[in-house]
Amino acid sequence: APCPQWPYCRKRCSYCNFNTYVVPAVDEAAVRACLVREAQTLLHLSQVHSVSSVFFGGGTPSLASPGTVAAVLEAVAAAAHLPAGTEVTLEANPSSTSTSRLAGFRAAGVNRLSIGVQSLDDAELRMLGREHTAAEARKAVEAARGLFPGRTSIDLLFGLPGQSRDVWAQRLEAALGLCDDHISLYQLTLERGTVLAAQVWGGALPTPPQDLLADMYQTARTVLAAAGFRHYEVSNFARKGALSTHNLSYWRADQYIGVGPGAHGHFVPRGEGSHSREARVQTLEPVAWMREVQSQGHGTRSRVVLSPLEQLEEMLTLGLRTDEGVTHERWGHFSPQLSLQATFGVPGEARALQQQGWLVLDSGGLRCTWAGLAVLDSLLPDLLWQLQRA
């Protein structure tokens, strides 16, 4: 699953600490050539035969031209098998999604859109430093649904400073009137170095209390379940089978290749004769990344070989985020000697968590209950400790 990154934005949002850049002008032809070359290099290095999904993330990849998206997809198809109908997602901002532009992306090979709506209230959008208005968000989602019916996802933030549970419930109802069959919900996190964090920590905006945040999350799960959405991952909801293939590949610990400034990848570089899974991060700064790609074919800044224990920790941490959890089959693929049952079915932390109603271990595998999914971060340290001992 290749993940090309477009690192540029027109404006930096007040809550964002991602690897994004606001520049006066982008040499798109040069960036495109580097994205293509790095994709070719890393796919060749992985010796992967078939691609299950492609995800254009950012930054704001909808600011790239459809020609850039087409060029990357052509490179992927030439370097590995890209079956017809493979999920190809593009992240888009409402402010860069005119109908003609979206049609261009569809012609380039995009077949799924993820729109950063974040809020349907103008005052909240201003606080978040977003470029678009609520009306523009509605218009963008309607245009996207016309071109990508059943394959348009929206992102929403909750837990904004000053937001009450009732206001959040109203926002959610408004979103349900607009949305397609996939919603991603994210609790706003205050990141050091961002404008919004400085405003909250400086006392200019109120801090949302922890119990209110938990309440908002439970409200959302209940409302979305009633509307026919399956809560298939901590932050993700889908109905009519519209689950994201690409996101599932992360949570199932499949291989993925990160292409572009600051992109992350986890794969086995078989082209170098290796049989070990590596965690890789590409160079963050776009100009430096381009220089490296031009000179050596890729801009990998760090590569760490993952030990068998680290791979199991990753699979547990990610797999338990989903409603299916970690299956016996997937666990056995990474741990042929030590079964899930032998690791977590014995007396210890996992059994205690099962007795307390947070976890289930049965013929399907290990997974969280509805209650456990909401507090997963607090369960993981005990489970990781038991895994390390085993």
Secondary structure, 3 states (H helix, E strand, C coil): CEEEEECECCCCCCCCCCCCECCCCCCHHHHHHHHHHHHHHHHHHHCCCECCEEEEEECCHHHCCHHHHHHHHHHHHHHCECCCCCEEEEEECHHHCCHHHHHHHHHHCCCEEEEEEECCCHHHHHHCCCCCCHHHHHHHHHHHHHHCCCCEEEEEEECCCCCCHHHHHHHHHHHHHHCCCEEEEEECCCCCCCHHHHHHHCCCCCCCCHHHHHHHHHHHHHHHHHCCCEEEECCEEECCCCCCHHHHHHHCCCCEEEECCCCEEEECCHHHCCCCCEEEEECCCHHHHHHHHHHHCCCEEEEEECCHHHHHHHHHHHHCCECCCEEHHHHHHHCCCCCHHHHHCCCCHHHHHHHCCCEEEECCEEEECHHHHHCHHHHHHHHHHHHHHC
